[in-house]
Amino acid sequence: MNTYFNLLFALNDYRKIARNISLIENREPGYEALLAGNTGQVPLVMGITGAPGSGKSTLTDALIAEMVQDGRRVAVLCIDPSSPFTRGAVLGDRIRMSEWYTHPNVFIRSLASRGSLGGLHPQIMGITAYLQAEAFDYIVVETVGVGQSEVDIAALADITIVVLVPESGDSIQSMKAGLMEIADLFVVNKSDRPGADLFYNNLKKMLGPVYKKHEEMLPVFRTVASERQGTQRLYEYLKQMSVKELTDDRKELLAQKAFTVLQEILMEQVDEQKFRSDFFHALKVGQYNIFRFAREYADKLKHL
């Protein structure tokens, strides 16, 4: 009976959280009030990223299992590709987490990337800040999986997990300038596949001279997430992590995101329909220079 009431309470609470996330996601009136800072203990934010097909969703599912077994409460934000028709999230990968949707200790929300090149939802920082004010022990953010441009997660997460597979060998060099450099730890998933030992050893050798951004070499874990092999060891390591201090690189990423937020706030005063109408009128009278039009339009807004 207690389990039933706990589940009922959690579902009602999660409905409220889901509604509030929708307000933030769509920047509805009153969403700013939801972004007030948390004065209590801030939960650890884990970012899980990597190339498509590396098993990010399966690894997330396995980590949820470890957290639930440990009695922890976890919020999971899954960033999916956007539908080209509705701009909503394509939910194919969520099948792998279906057993947790009604669990009282797990909240899962899928968000569309909405064309964001950083692999995240445009309002992800606000949504994560709101969840940090709720009673969660961990917040897990799984990115869409687009490759080198997917570096925004480093500004958001306290610990960034980059997931690789044995077949990633030839692509590591192309990923080096982006995705690989944001990692706090690496997971070689599907490590039961042929060539996994060689890939694991080569990755560790490469990390030594190139990615020594900490005093100690970045850790590399081997998992078979579909069988939940190696995930307990990974979780035990994550449990020892704490909300990390801001590095110079992360401060720079946060500054870029803050500037983007500022741009969005400034754009709220622009009526898009009126802007389009004025632009079409400018085209009609022969003004084809869009840069001059935009500058003159911005100057007019300053005097309103």
Order of alpha helices (4+ residues) and beta strands (2+ residues): alpha-beta-alpha-beta-beta-alpha-beta-alpha-beta-alpha-beta-alpha-beta-alpha-alpha-alpha-alpha
